[in-house]
């Protein structure tokens, strides 16, 4: 009887010790994991609004601030449940991750390293790539950035941007993203000649054109 009691105590002690070792490993891993102090959905965006990649629309390039992006080893990022389609680690405290195709609204920004994973407190508000939607009206451009350098962003305001099938500047295809039906971001092609050039937005119901000036 006494032997059985000793055996039970030994099993309990061993079990508790094993549990403490496992708990210590988890705590140690969590303590060493990367951190996220803040993130923003790209220049010109409010912090939580991003555009998912897909079709002609590039996903938003987000900026993630924190720690452990280099020191913790190989890093990966998911945004809205989708792996980042592009990841640039600037330093141990800042990196840039592009929203990938299939990102879901209300999802998380998660940074993972061999030391563990960390989730940002601010969830993502994902706007789908609107070029895949159905156009309701012909596009109209009300206003846009007047002077822009090559490779920089042109902000376009108007209506009918959902369902866009192409955007051209000086006849060349331009990269664009559409957070909403009345807001579009277009990248000025570096290959365009300096001076006034036409920007043309096309959807299935028609076209809209306005002049923008490339300054360099």
Backbone as JSON, one array per atom type, in Angstrom:
{
  "sequence": "XXXXXXXXXXXXXXXXXXXXXXXXXXXXXXXXXXXXXXXXXXXXXXXXXXXXXXXXXXXXXXXXXXXXXXXXXXXXXXXXXXXXXXXXXXXXXXXXXXXXXXXXXXXXXXXXXXXXXXXXXXXXXXXXXXXXXXXXXXXXXXXXXXXXXXXXXXXXXXXXXXXXXXXXXXXXXXXXXXXXXXXXXXXXXXXXXXXXXXXXXXXXXXXXXXXXXXXX",
  "N": [[0.84, -1.2, 0.0], [1.91, 1.21, 0.91], [3.97, 1.37, -0.93], [2.61, 1.67, -3.32], [1.54, 4.19, -2.91], [3.87, 5.75, -2.9], [4.7, 5.32, -5.46], [2.64, 6.57, -6.86], [3.05, 9.23, -6.07], [5.55, 9.7, -7.16], [5.0, 9.56, -9.88], [3.24, 11.72, -10.09], [4.95, 13.87, -9.45], [6.86, 13.63, -11.48], [5.21, 14.1, -13.7], [4.35, 16.74, -13.2], [6.82, 18.03, -13.29], [7.55, 17.61, -15.95], [5.53, 19.05, -17.17], [6.17, 21.62, -16.31], [8.61, 21.99, -17.58], [7.74, 21.98, -20.26], [6.05, 24.21, -20.18], [7.91, 26.18, -19.57], [9.37, 26.17, -21.96], [7.51, 27.15, -23.74], [7.0, 29.7, -22.68], [9.57, 30.81, -22.87], [9.94, 30.75, -25.64], [7.88, 32.49, -26.43], [8.68, 34.85, -25.21], [10.94, 35.44, -26.66], [10.01, 35.92, -29.15], [9.2, 37.81, -32.14], [7.94, 41.21, -32.09], [5.09, 43.36, -32.64], [4.71, 46.7, -32.95], [3.26, 48.6, -34.33], [1.32, 49.01, -37.36], [0.74, 50.04, -40.75], [-1.42, 50.62, -43.51], [0.04, 51.34, -45.88], [1.26, 54.22, -47.73], [-0.89, 56.96, -47.83], [-3.08, 55.54, -47.09], [-5.54, 54.82, -44.56], [-4.76, 53.42, -41.33], [-5.93, 50.76, -41.14], [-6.97, 50.02, -43.61], [-6.64, 48.12, -46.49], [-5.82, 46.94, -49.8], [-6.61, 43.98, -51.43], [-4.51, 41.76, -53.3], [-4.6, 40.75, -56.79], [-5.6, 40.01, -60.13], [-5.21, 42.88, -62.13], [-4.69, 44.62, -60.14], [-2.36, 45.61, -57.7], [-1.59, 44.31, -54.47], [-1.85, 46.19, -51.38], [1.12, 47.68, -50.14], [2.19, 47.19, -47.03], [3.44, 48.74, -44.0], [5.27, 47.51, -41.35], [6.03, 47.85, -38.01], [8.21, 47.04, -35.31], [9.92, 44.53, -33.45], [12.66, 42.14, -33.71], [12.7, 41.25, -36.35], [14.9, 40.58, -37.8], [16.77, 39.47, -35.97], [15.45, 37.28, -34.92], [15.56, 35.31, -36.82], [14.54, 33.66, -39.89], [11.76, 35.28, -41.32], [8.21, 35.46, -41.71], [5.07, 36.65, -43.06], [1.58, 36.97, -42.65], [-1.39, 38.4, -43.92], [-4.62, 39.19, -43.28], [-5.11, 36.47, -43.33], [-3.83, 35.53, -45.58], [-0.74, 34.68, -47.16], [1.89, 37.09, -47.36], [2.52, 38.6, -50.48], [4.83, 39.77, -51.17], [7.79, 40.55, -49.45], [9.8, 42.7, -47.67], [12.47, 43.1, -45.65], [13.49, 45.68, -43.8], [15.01, 46.32, -41.56], [15.85, 45.27, -38.2], [13.67, 46.29, -36.94], [11.73, 47.23, -38.7], [9.67, 46.41, -41.46], [8.35, 45.63, -44.75], [5.38, 44.54, -46.13], [3.53, 43.09, -48.7], [0.06, 42.9, -49.36], [-1.44, 39.83, -50.03], [-3.1, 37.84, -52.65], [-6.45, 36.84, -51.96], [-6.72, 37.7, -49.37], [-8.58, 38.22, -46.36], [-11.31, 40.16, -45.17], [-11.31, 41.71, -41.97], [-9.4, 40.08, -40.9], [-6.17, 39.16, -39.49], [-2.91, 40.71, -38.96], [-0.08, 38.9, -38.98], [3.04, 38.04, -37.73], [5.62, 35.77, -38.12], [8.32, 33.92, -36.8], [11.16, 31.7, -36.25], [11.14, 31.8, -33.5], [8.55, 32.1, -32.69], [5.1, 33.31, -33.04], [3.44, 36.46, -33.61], [0.64, 38.58, -33.21], [-0.85, 41.42, -34.6], [-2.61, 44.06, -32.91], [-4.45, 45.6, -34.27], [-6.89, 44.91, -36.59], [-7.31, 43.95, -40.1], [-8.92, 45.86, -42.64], [-10.08, 44.79, -45.41], [-10.18, 45.66, -48.76], [-11.42, 44.34, -51.67], [-9.68, 43.6, -54.78], [-10.77, 45.8, -56.99], [-10.96, 45.68, -59.73], [-12.0, 43.32, -60.46], [-14.67, 43.4, -60.01], [-18.11, 44.13, -61.01], [-18.82, 46.65, -63.3], [-20.82, 49.47, -62.57], [-21.4, 51.97, -63.52], [-20.27, 54.25, -66.1], [-16.84, 55.23, -65.98], [-15.82, 58.22, -64.27], [-13.67, 60.97, -63.95], [-13.06, 63.15, -61.45], [-11.06, 64.62, -60.12], [-7.45, 64.72, -59.86], [-4.03, 63.99, -58.94], [-1.84, 66.6, -59.85], [0.89, 66.97, -60.65], [3.39, 64.6, -60.96], [6.13, 62.45, -60.17], [8.0, 59.92, -61.96], [7.24, 56.57, -61.1], [5.93, 57.26, -58.81], [2.9, 57.79, -56.84], [-0.29, 58.47, -58.18], [-3.15, 60.07, -57.14], [-6.49, 59.53, -57.66], [-9.72, 60.86, -57.9], [-13.2, 60.26, -58.23], [-15.81, 58.53, -59.88], [-17.2, 55.28, -60.5], [-15.11, 53.46, -60.6], [-14.96, 50.82, -59.78], [-14.78, 47.7, -61.35], [-12.97, 48.38, -63.25], [-11.08, 47.8, -66.16], [-8.73, 48.47, -67.38], [-5.94, 50.73, -67.01], [-4.27, 53.37, -68.44], [-1.35, 55.33, -69.09], [-0.17, 57.79, -71.08], [-0.59, 55.99, -73.11], [0.58, 53.64, -72.22], [0.33, 50.7, -70.2], [-0.61, 51.05, -66.8], [0.16, 50.49, -63.37], [-2.28, 49.94, -60.86], [-4.52, 50.53, -58.04], [-7.6, 50.03, -56.34], [-9.27, 51.21, -53.83], [-11.95, 51.96, -53.39], [-15.12, 52.72, -55.03], [-14.92, 55.35, -55.77], [-12.29, 56.12, -55.53], [-8.97, 55.9, -56.59], [-5.65, 54.64, -56.97], [-2.87, 55.27, -58.92], [0.15, 54.3, -60.42], [2.67, 56.29, -61.68], [4.18, 55.57, -64.71], [7.65, 54.98, -65.05], [8.7, 55.05, -67.53], [7.25, 56.84, -69.04], [7.17, 59.89, -70.95], [8.42, 63.09, -69.9], [6.28, 65.81, -68.96], [2.93, 66.89, -69.96], [0.66, 64.25, -69.91], [-1.79, 61.86, -71.05], [-4.11, 60.27, -68.87], [-5.96, 57.41, -68.82], [-8.88, 55.75, -67.92], [-10.55, 52.71, -68.11], [-13.58, 50.89, -68.26], [-16.12, 48.32, -68.62], [-18.24, 49.8, -69.49], [-17.42, 52.17, -70.55], [-15.08, 54.97, -70.99], [-12.8, 57.19, -69.24], [-10.92, 60.16, -69.25], [-8.09, 62.17, -68.39], [-5.65, 64.78, -68.0], [-2.35, 64.46, -66.74], [0.68, 65.63, -65.28], [3.93, 64.55, -65.82], [6.84, 64.82, -64.0], [9.45, 63.95, -63.79]],
  "CA": [[0.0, 0.0, 0.0], [2.8, 2.36, 0.99], [4.7, 1.42, -2.19], [1.72, 2.23, -4.34], [1.44, 5.64, -2.66], [5.14, 6.34, -3.34], [4.7, 5.29, -6.93], [1.72, 7.62, -7.34], [3.68, 10.54, -5.84], [6.64, 9.85, -8.13], [4.36, 9.84, -11.17], [2.73, 13.08, -10.04], [6.1, 14.79, -9.47], [7.42, 13.57, -12.82], [4.26, 14.74, -14.59], [4.41, 18.19, -12.95], [8.12, 18.51, -13.76], [7.47, 17.64, -17.41], [4.65, 20.16, -17.54], [6.91, 22.87, -16.09], [9.59, 22.11, -18.67], [7.0, 22.37, -21.45], [5.59, 25.59, -19.99], [9.09, 27.03, -19.69], [9.73, 26.27, -23.36], [6.53, 28.04, -24.38], [7.25, 31.07, -22.2], [10.83, 31.25, -23.45], [9.71, 31.02, -27.05], [7.05, 33.67, -26.56], [9.45, 36.01, -24.8], [11.93, 35.74, -27.68], [9.38, 36.12, -30.45], [9.11, 39.18, -32.65], [6.82, 42.01, -31.62], [4.54, 44.36, -33.56], [4.3, 47.9, -32.22], [2.25, 49.27, -35.15], [1.41, 48.78, -38.8], [-0.11, 50.95, -41.52], [-1.71, 50.06, -44.83], [0.65, 52.0, -47.02], [1.15, 55.67, -47.83], [-2.18, 57.4, -48.37], [-4.16, 54.73, -46.53], [-5.71, 54.82, -43.11], [-4.0, 52.25, -40.86], [-6.49, 49.42, -41.26], [-7.54, 49.73, -44.93], [-5.71, 47.61, -47.49], [-6.41, 46.35, -50.99], [-6.09, 42.64, -51.69], [-3.96, 41.57, -54.62], [-5.37, 39.94, -57.72], [-5.85, 40.68, -61.39], [-4.27, 43.97, -62.44], [-4.46, 45.41, -58.93], [-1.38, 45.11, -56.75], [-2.0, 44.46, -53.08], [-1.22, 47.29, -50.67], [2.38, 47.42, -49.44], [2.04, 47.67, -45.66], [4.64, 48.96, -43.2], [5.12, 46.88, -40.04], [7.05, 48.26, -37.06], [8.28, 46.15, -34.14], [11.28, 44.05, -33.14], [12.93, 40.74, -33.96], [12.49, 40.88, -37.75], [16.17, 40.01, -38.27], [17.43, 38.7, -34.92], [14.73, 36.03, -34.62], [15.71, 34.36, -37.91], [13.69, 33.81, -41.07], [10.47, 35.84, -40.95], [7.12, 35.41, -42.69], [3.95, 37.5, -42.68], [0.27, 36.78, -43.27], [-2.28, 39.55, -43.76], [-5.97, 38.73, -43.59], [-5.09, 35.03, -43.55], [-3.11, 35.19, -46.81], [0.69, 35.0, -47.11], [2.29, 38.3, -48.07], [3.05, 38.27, -51.8], [6.16, 40.37, -51.23], [8.25, 40.89, -48.1], [11.1, 43.37, -47.64], [12.89, 43.38, -44.27], [14.36, 46.85, -43.82], [15.91, 46.24, -40.41], [15.28, 44.44, -37.13], [12.5, 46.96, -36.38], [10.77, 47.65, -39.71], [9.62, 45.65, -42.71], [7.27, 46.0, -45.66], [4.74, 43.32, -46.61], [2.43, 43.36, -49.63], [-1.12, 42.07, -49.16], [-1.53, 38.82, -51.08], [-4.43, 37.46, -53.14], [-7.26, 36.04, -51.05], [-6.78, 38.27, -48.01], [-9.96, 38.31, -45.9], [-11.67, 41.31, -44.34], [-11.42, 41.4, -40.55], [-8.34, 39.17, -40.48], [-5.07, 39.68, -38.68], [-1.54, 40.8, -39.43], [0.66, 37.97, -38.13], [4.46, 37.9, -38.04], [6.1, 34.49, -37.6], [9.75, 33.6, -36.89], [11.41, 30.45, -35.52], [10.9, 31.99, -32.06], [7.12, 32.15, -32.41], [4.26, 34.2, -33.84], [2.82, 37.58, -32.91], [-0.49, 39.12, -33.96], [-1.09, 42.85, -34.37], [-3.89, 44.31, -32.26], [-5.33, 46.22, -35.25], [-7.26, 43.99, -37.67], [-7.31, 44.57, -41.42], [-10.15, 46.13, -43.38], [-9.62, 44.46, -46.75], [-11.0, 46.02, -49.92], [-11.0, 43.47, -52.77], [-9.22, 44.22, -56.01], [-12.04, 46.16, -57.59], [-11.01, 45.43, -61.17], [-12.72, 42.07, -60.68], [-16.08, 43.63, -59.79], [-18.9, 44.53, -62.18], [-18.98, 48.1, -63.42], [-22.2, 49.93, -62.48], [-21.51, 53.2, -64.32], [-19.07, 54.62, -66.84], [-15.95, 55.97, -65.08], [-15.7, 59.68, -64.35], [-12.57, 61.49, -63.15], [-13.35, 64.49, -60.95], [-9.8, 65.3, -59.83], [-6.31, 63.84, -59.7], [-2.77, 64.67, -58.66], [-1.49, 67.36, -61.04], [2.28, 66.74, -61.04], [3.88, 63.38, -60.29], [7.36, 61.88, -60.7], [7.93, 58.52, -62.36], [7.26, 55.62, -60.0], [5.16, 57.77, -57.67], [1.47, 57.52, -56.85], [-1.28, 59.47, -58.58], [-4.43, 59.85, -56.46], [-7.59, 59.89, -58.57], [-11.05, 60.86, -57.31], [-14.27, 60.27, -59.23], [-16.81, 57.49, -59.64], [-17.21, 54.24, -61.52], [-13.82, 52.78, -60.69], [-15.19, 49.38, -59.66], [-14.94, 47.09, -62.66], [-11.95, 48.88, -64.18], [-10.39, 46.75, -66.9], [-7.37, 48.92, -67.69], [-5.55, 52.13, -66.81], [-3.08, 53.67, -69.23], [-0.78, 56.67, -69.05], [0.57, 57.98, -72.34], [-0.77, 54.78, -73.91], [1.21, 52.47, -71.6], [-0.41, 50.16, -69.05], [-0.13, 51.55, -65.52], [-0.24, 49.73, -62.18], [-3.28, 50.69, -60.1], [-5.27, 49.87, -56.97], [-8.89, 50.71, -56.2], [-9.87, 50.96, -52.52], [-13.4, 52.16, -53.42], [-15.64, 53.08, -56.36], [-14.58, 56.74, -56.1], [-10.89, 56.4, -55.23], [-8.03, 55.03, -57.29], [-4.24, 55.01, -56.93], [-2.2, 54.84, -60.14], [1.6, 54.55, -60.38], [3.18, 56.91, -62.9], [5.25, 54.77, -65.28], [8.93, 55.67, -65.19], [9.01, 55.13, -68.96], [6.49, 57.92, -69.68], [7.93, 61.11, -71.19], [8.08, 64.22, -69.03], [5.29, 66.74, -69.51], [1.52, 66.51, -69.84], [0.34, 62.96, -70.52], [-3.18, 61.46, -70.76], [-4.43, 59.11, -68.03], [-7.25, 56.89, -69.3], [-9.47, 54.65, -67.15], [-11.54, 52.02, -68.94], [-14.33, 49.73, -67.78], [-16.96, 47.73, -69.68], [-19.28, 50.75, -69.89], [-16.86, 53.35, -71.2], [-13.76, 55.46, -70.62], [-12.65, 58.55, -68.71], [-9.55, 60.6, -69.49], [-7.67, 63.46, -67.86], [-4.21, 64.98, -68.17], [-1.49, 64.57, -65.57], [2.02, 66.03, -65.69], [5.08, 63.79, -65.3], [7.88, 65.82, -63.75], [10.8, 63.38, -63.76]],
  "C": [[0.86, 1.23, 0.0], [3.58, 2.5, -0.31], [3.87, 2.04, -3.3], [1.6, 3.74, -4.2], [2.69, 6.35, -3.17], [5.19, 6.4, -4.86], [3.83, 6.39, -7.5], [2.35, 8.99, -7.2], [4.79, 10.78, -6.86], [6.11, 10.2, -9.51], [3.86, 11.27, -11.21], [3.85, 14.11, -10.15], [6.7, 14.84, -10.88], [6.54, 14.3, -13.82], [4.32, 16.26, -14.45], [5.7, 18.77, -13.49], [8.13, 18.63, -15.28], [6.63, 18.8, -17.89], [5.36, 21.5, -17.39], [7.95, 23.08, -17.18], [8.9, 22.59, -19.95], [6.54, 23.81, -21.36], [6.75, 26.55, -20.13], [9.48, 27.23, -21.13], [8.8, 27.23, -24.09], [6.79, 29.49, -23.98], [8.51, 31.63, -22.82], [10.66, 31.61, -24.92], [8.9, 32.28, -27.27], [7.83, 34.93, -26.24], [10.44, 36.42, -25.88], [11.33, 36.07, -29.02], [9.38, 37.59, -30.84], [7.92, 39.89, -32.03], [6.35, 42.94, -32.73], [4.09, 45.55, -32.74], [3.22, 48.66, -32.99], [2.39, 48.81, -36.6], [0.46, 49.75, -39.49], [-0.25, 50.41, -42.93], [-1.17, 50.85, -45.99], [0.4, 53.5, -47.04], [-0.2, 56.04, -48.46], [-3.35, 56.6, -47.84], [-4.34, 55.04, -45.05], [-5.12, 53.52, -42.61], [-4.6, 50.9, -41.21], [-6.95, 49.05, -42.67], [-6.45, 49.29, -45.9], [-6.49, 47.06, -48.67], [-5.78, 44.99, -51.22], [-5.54, 42.56, -53.1], [-4.86, 40.71, -55.48], [-5.64, 40.69, -59.0], [-4.79, 41.74, -61.65], [-3.93, 44.79, -61.21], [-3.34, 44.81, -58.08], [-1.94, 45.23, -55.34], [-1.27, 45.64, -52.44], [0.09, 46.85, -50.04], [2.27, 48.03, -48.06], [3.41, 47.87, -45.01], [4.38, 48.39, -41.81], [6.3, 47.28, -39.17], [7.04, 47.32, -35.86], [9.71, 45.79, -33.83], [11.41, 42.59, -33.57], [12.8, 40.3, -35.4], [13.75, 40.31, -38.4], [16.74, 39.05, -37.23], [16.73, 37.38, -34.61], [14.85, 35.0, -35.73], [14.73, 34.64, -39.03], [12.28, 34.24, -40.66], [9.47, 35.67, -42.08], [5.95, 36.21, -42.15], [2.69, 37.03, -43.39], [-0.59, 38.0, -42.96], [-3.67, 39.1, -44.19], [-6.01, 37.25, -43.93], [-4.35, 34.59, -44.79], [-1.63, 35.54, -46.68], [0.99, 36.27, -47.89], [2.91, 37.91, -49.41], [4.44, 38.85, -52.02], [6.55, 40.8, -49.83], [9.65, 41.48, -48.18], [11.42, 43.71, -46.19], [13.9, 44.52, -44.31], [15.4, 46.83, -42.72], [15.26, 45.34, -39.37], [13.96, 45.02, -36.61], [11.48, 47.43, -37.41], [10.83, 46.73, -40.92], [8.37, 46.03, -43.48], [6.7, 44.72, -46.26], [3.57, 43.68, -47.5], [1.28, 42.38, -49.4], [-1.28, 41.11, -50.33], [-2.95, 38.56, -51.54], [-5.17, 36.62, -52.1], [-7.3, 36.54, -49.63], [-8.24, 38.51, -47.61], [-10.17, 39.52, -44.99], [-11.81, 40.87, -42.88], [-10.36, 40.44, -40.04], [-7.23, 39.89, -39.74], [-3.8, 39.88, -39.5], [-0.71, 39.95, -38.46], [2.1, 37.85, -38.63], [4.95, 36.61, -37.36], [7.6, 34.35, -37.84], [9.96, 32.26, -36.19], [11.15, 30.56, -34.03], [9.42, 32.03, -31.7], [6.39, 33.1, -33.32], [3.7, 35.31, -32.98], [1.75, 38.17, -33.81], [-0.69, 40.59, -33.6], [-2.47, 43.04, -33.76], [-4.92, 44.89, -33.24], [-5.61, 45.25, -36.39], [-7.32, 44.73, -39.01], [-8.72, 44.74, -41.97], [-9.78, 45.96, -44.85], [-10.64, 44.88, -47.8], [-10.54, 45.14, -51.07], [-10.46, 44.27, -53.95], [-10.45, 44.52, -56.86], [-12.09, 45.99, -59.1], [-11.79, 44.16, -61.48], [-14.23, 42.23, -60.47], [-16.79, 44.02, -61.08], [-19.09, 46.03, -62.18], [-20.46, 48.46, -63.38], [-22.44, 51.16, -63.35], [-20.21, 53.4, -65.09], [-18.16, 55.42, -65.91], [-15.96, 57.47, -65.35], [-14.55, 60.11, -63.45], [-12.91, 62.92, -62.73], [-12.07, 65.28, -60.69], [-8.7, 64.27, -59.71], [-5.07, 64.66, -59.41], [-2.28, 65.34, -59.93], [-0.1, 67.04, -61.56], [2.86, 65.59, -60.24], [5.16, 62.9, -60.97], [7.14, 60.42, -61.08], [8.08, 57.59, -61.17], [6.47, 56.04, -58.79], [3.66, 57.61, -57.91], [0.65, 58.72, -57.29], [-2.58, 59.12, -57.85], [-5.54, 60.39, -57.35], [-8.92, 59.8, -57.82], [-12.09, 60.93, -58.42], [-15.34, 59.27, -58.87], [-16.72, 56.48, -60.77], [-15.9, 53.5, -61.66], [-13.92, 51.27, -60.47], [-15.43, 48.81, -61.05], [-13.95, 47.61, -63.69], [-11.23, 47.71, -64.85], [-8.98, 47.16, -67.3], [-7.2, 50.38, -67.32], [-4.28, 52.34, -67.61], [-2.64, 55.11, -68.99], [0.12, 56.81, -70.26], [0.53, 56.71, -73.18], [-0.17, 53.53, -73.33], [0.41, 52.0, -70.39], [0.23, 50.63, -67.76], [-0.64, 50.65, -64.4], [-1.21, 50.58, -61.36], [-3.89, 49.85, -59.0], [-6.51, 50.71, -56.71], [-9.5, 50.37, -54.85], [-11.4, 51.11, -52.51], [-13.83, 52.62, -54.81], [-15.28, 54.52, -56.75], [-13.15, 57.13, -55.74], [-10.0, 55.38, -55.93], [-6.62, 55.57, -57.1], [-3.59, 54.44, -58.2], [-0.72, 55.2, -60.03], [2.04, 55.12, -61.73], [4.32, 56.07, -63.47], [6.54, 55.58, -65.44], [9.27, 55.89, -66.66], [8.27, 56.27, -69.68], [7.37, 59.16, -69.85], [7.49, 62.21, -70.24], [7.13, 65.17, -69.74], [3.88, 66.23, -69.34], [1.25, 65.22, -70.61], [-1.09, 62.57, -70.15], [-3.24, 60.23, -69.87], [-5.83, 58.66, -68.43], [-7.67, 55.69, -68.47], [-10.58, 54.03, -67.98], [-12.26, 50.94, -68.14], [-15.27, 49.27, -68.89], [-18.02, 48.7, -70.2], [-18.74, 52.02, -70.55], [-15.49, 53.73, -70.68], [-13.84, 56.85, -70.0], [-11.18, 58.92, -68.88], [-9.3, 61.97, -68.88], [-6.16, 63.53, -67.98], [-3.5, 65.1, -66.82], [-0.08, 64.9, -66.07], [3.1, 65.2, -65.01], [6.26, 64.75, -65.19], [9.3, 65.25, -63.73], [10.77, 61.9, -63.52]]
}
